[in-house]
Structures are given as C-alpha cells and as structure tokens.
Amino acid sequence: MLSESFQVPPFQFTDNLSNDMKDHYQVLIARGLYAAGLPFRAFEVLRLLKALCILQPAMEEYLPTRKALSGRLLTAEYNREMEAVCSRLRDEPTVALVSDG
C-alpha cells in the first residue's frame, strides 16, 4: 500500500507515448526495479512480462531492456542519487562516519 507521502502523478497509458513520456515511464520502472532489488533481466521473465502486460498489452514495447536498465538508466539514477546526497551533505555542518567490523 502506498503511503500518503508517496505521490504518483496521473499517467494515462496509451499505445503511442511521446519519447519524453516513454523516458519518464522507463525511469519510474527502473527506480522501482532498483528499489526492489530485482535483477536487470526481470522483464525478460515471461510470467512477469505477461502479468505486467495483461491489462495493457502495448506496455511491452515501452518496458526498458536489460541493457537500458544496467546502462543509461542506472547511470542516470546513480547521478541523481549522488547529487541528492552531496546536496544534503553540503548543508550539514558536521558528518560522522561509523564502521562496525
């Protein structure tokens, strides 16, 4: 169940998305895949692909490939996360690092 703090913008799925919407959709899918710790080949598993596409068959052509998930999308997400962390750390007067083991 999604918390109230997690807001999902309205997304109308149609058979002919613009390139910008396709890119946005793939970024959202990639973030979910990374957060869940799923393998990059997850969308190549026929049972998962069937479950995702049963309500909207045209979705299959918009799902990111394993190469995109492990390449450009992962790099973009890493850079986004790194910028967020660095931005937050710049505002902190002190930082403590703790290691166990």
C-alpha positions as CSV (number, residue, x, y, z in Angstrom):
1,M,0.0,0.0,0.0
2,L,1.4,3.4,-0.9
3,S,1.8,5.9,1.8
4,E,0.2,9.3,1.5
5,S,3.7,10.9,1.2
6,F,4.3,8.9,-1.9
7,Q,2.6,10.8,-4.7
8,V,2.2,9.3,-8.1
9,P,1.4,11.7,-10.9
10,P,-1.5,10.8,-13.2
11,F,-0.3,8.6,-16.0
12,Q,-2.6,7.8,-18.9
13,F,-1.2,4.8,-20.8
14,T,-1.8,4.8,-24.5
15,D,-0.3,2.9,-27.4
16,N,1.6,5.9,-28.7
17,L,3.5,7.7,-26.0
18,S,5.8,10.6,-26.8
19,N,9.5,9.9,-26.4
20,D,9.6,12.1,-23.3
21,M,6.7,10.1,-21.7
22,K,8.4,6.9,-22.6
23,D,11.7,8.0,-21.0
24,H,9.8,9.2,-17.9
25,Y,7.9,5.8,-17.7
26,Q,11.2,3.9,-18.0
27,V,12.8,5.9,-15.3
28,L,9.9,5.2,-12.9
29,I,10.1,1.5,-13.8
30,A,13.8,1.4,-13.3
31,R,13.6,3.1,-9.9
32,G,11.1,0.5,-8.7
33,L,13.2,-2.3,-10.0
34,Y,16.4,-1.0,-8.3
35,A,14.5,-0.3,-5.0
36,A,13.1,-3.9,-5.0
37,G,16.5,-5.4,-5.8
38,L,15.1,-7.2,-8.9
39,P,17.6,-8.4,-11.5
40,F,18.0,-6.5,-14.7
41,R,16.6,-9.4,-16.6
42,A,13.3,-9.3,-14.7
43,F,11.3,-8.1,-17.7
44,E,12.6,-11.0,-19.7
45,V,10.9,-13.5,-17.4
46,L,7.8,-14.5,-19.4
47,R,5.5,-14.8,-16.4
48,L,6.3,-11.4,-15.1
49,L,6.0,-9.8,-18.6
50,K,2.6,-11.5,-19.0
51,A,1.4,-10.2,-15.6
52,L,2.6,-6.6,-16.4
53,C,1.1,-6.6,-19.9
54,I,-2.2,-8.4,-19.4
55,L,-4.2,-5.2,-18.8
56,Q,-2.3,-3.1,-21.3
57,P,-0.6,-5.3,-24.0
58,A,1.1,-2.3,-25.7
59,M,3.1,-1.8,-22.5
60,E,5.6,-4.4,-23.5
61,E,7.2,-2.1,-26.1
62,Y,7.7,0.6,-23.5
63,L,9.4,-1.5,-20.8
64,P,13.1,-0.9,-20.6
65,T,15.5,-3.5,-21.8
66,R,18.1,-5.2,-19.6
67,K,20.8,-3.2,-21.4
68,A,19.0,0.1,-20.6
69,L,18.4,-0.9,-17.0
70,S,22.0,-1.8,-16.5
71,G,23.4,1.1,-18.5
72,R,21.9,4.5,-19.2
73,L,19.0,4.3,-16.7
74,L,21.3,3.0,-13.9
75,T,23.9,5.7,-14.6
76,A,21.2,8.4,-14.6
77,E,19.7,7.1,-11.3
78,Y,23.2,6.9,-9.7
79,N,24.0,10.5,-10.7
80,R,20.6,11.7,-9.4
81,E,21.1,9.9,-6.0
82,M,24.7,11.1,-5.8
83,E,23.6,14.7,-6.4
84,A,20.9,14.5,-3.8
85,V,23.3,13.1,-1.2
86,C,26.0,15.6,-2.0
87,S,23.5,18.4,-1.8
88,R,22.3,17.3,1.6
89,L,25.8,16.9,2.9
90,R,26.8,20.4,1.8
91,D,24.1,21.8,4.1
92,E,25.4,19.8,7.2
93,P,28.0,21.4,9.5
94,T,29.4,18.0,10.5
95,V,29.3,14.4,9.3
96,A,30.0,11.3,11.3
97,L,31.2,8.0,9.7
98,V,30.7,4.8,11.7
99,S,32.0,1.4,10.8
100,D,31.4,-1.9,12.5
101,G,33.6,-4.8,11.8
